[in-house]
């Protein structure tokens, strides 16, 4: 087994959105932490574009956290789907995506 770890310098993050992904497609998303604006594609279109353009995915289902920094939206981390908090994600969409993927 191999682990990919990338460490960057500390940055100020104003808000953060967790995307639940199936390969490089968004299944659902949720803002979390101290965000004042709940997630919607109309509010964070740059975030959606960024995560769907990402072609590295550690597993079929995983999470990507994107935050707004002084340099614009940046991917903060990629994590395991099974150990990540889902926060305000659409649980029905998540369950349906997993069920559809594994019923093939």
C-alpha positions as CSV (number, residue, x, y, z in Angstrom):
1,X,0.0,0.0,0.0
2,X,1.2,3.5,-0.8
3,X,0.1,6.8,0.8
4,X,0.3,10.1,-1.0
5,X,0.9,13.0,1.3
6,X,1.4,16.6,0.3
7,X,2.1,19.2,2.9
8,X,1.8,22.9,2.1
9,X,2.4,26.1,4.1
10,X,-0.3,27.5,6.3
11,X,-2.9,29.7,4.7
12,X,-6.0,31.6,5.9
13,X,-9.2,29.9,4.8
14,X,-12.4,31.9,4.8
15,X,-14.9,29.1,4.1
16,X,-14.8,25.4,3.2
17,X,-17.0,23.0,1.3
18,X,-16.8,19.2,1.4
19,X,-17.6,17.5,-1.8
20,X,-18.6,13.8,-1.8
21,X,-17.3,12.4,-5.1
22,X,-17.7,9.3,-7.3
23,X,-14.6,9.3,-9.3
24,X,-14.5,13.0,-10.6
25,X,-18.2,13.6,-10.4
26,X,-19.9,15.5,-7.6
27,X,-22.5,13.4,-5.7
28,X,-23.4,16.0,-3.0
29,X,-21.7,18.7,-1.1
30,X,-21.9,20.7,2.1
31,X,-20.4,23.8,3.6
32,X,-19.1,23.3,7.1
33,X,-17.3,25.0,9.9
34,X,-17.8,28.7,10.3
35,X,-19.3,29.2,6.9
36,X,-22.1,31.8,6.7
37,X,-23.3,30.8,3.3
38,X,-24.7,27.3,2.8
39,X,-23.4,25.3,-0.2
40,X,-25.2,25.6,-3.5
41,X,-23.7,25.3,-7.0
42,X,-24.9,28.9,-7.7
43,X,-22.9,30.2,-4.8
44,X,-19.7,28.3,-5.3
45,X,-19.4,27.6,-9.1
46,X,-15.6,27.8,-9.0
47,X,-15.4,25.1,-6.4
48,X,-17.6,22.8,-8.5
49,X,-15.4,23.4,-11.6
50,X,-12.3,22.7,-9.7
51,X,-13.3,19.4,-8.2
52,X,-14.7,18.0,-11.4
53,X,-11.5,19.0,-13.2
54,X,-9.4,17.0,-10.7
55,X,-8.4,13.7,-12.3
56,X,-6.6,12.2,-9.3
57,X,-8.9,10.3,-7.0
58,X,-7.7,7.9,-4.3
59,X,-10.8,5.6,-4.5
60,X,-14.1,5.4,-6.3
61,X,-15.9,7.3,-3.5
62,X,-14.0,9.9,-1.6
63,X,-14.2,13.5,-0.4
64,X,-12.5,16.7,-1.5
65,X,-12.5,19.8,0.8
66,X,-12.2,23.1,-1.0
67,X,-11.6,26.4,0.7
68,X,-11.4,30.0,-0.3
69,X,-7.9,31.4,0.3
70,X,-6.2,34.7,-0.5
71,X,-5.2,33.0,-3.8
72,X,-8.7,31.9,-4.6
73,X,-10.4,28.5,-4.2
74,X,-7.9,25.7,-3.4
75,X,-8.2,22.0,-2.7
76,X,-7.4,21.7,0.9
77,X,-7.6,17.9,1.3
78,X,-8.8,14.6,-0.2
79,X,-10.1,12.0,2.3
80,X,-11.7,8.6,2.6
81,X,-15.5,8.6,2.0
82,X,-16.2,6.1,4.8
83,X,-14.5,8.0,7.5
84,X,-15.5,11.6,6.5
85,X,-18.3,13.6,8.1
86,X,-21.2,14.2,5.6
87,X,-22.4,17.3,7.4
88,X,-25.4,18.8,5.5
89,X,-24.9,16.6,2.3
90,X,-27.9,15.2,0.6
91,X,-28.0,11.7,2.1
92,X,-30.5,10.4,-0.5
93,X,-28.2,11.4,-3.3
94,X,-25.2,9.7,-1.6
95,X,-27.0,6.5,-0.9
96,X,-28.4,6.4,-4.5
97,X,-25.0,7.0,-6.0
98,X,-23.4,4.2,-4.0
99,X,-26.2,1.8,-4.7
100,X,-26.2,2.5,-8.5
101,X,-22.4,2.1,-8.7
102,X,-22.3,-1.2,-6.9
103,X,-25.5,-2.7,-8.5
104,X,-23.8,-2.9,-12.0
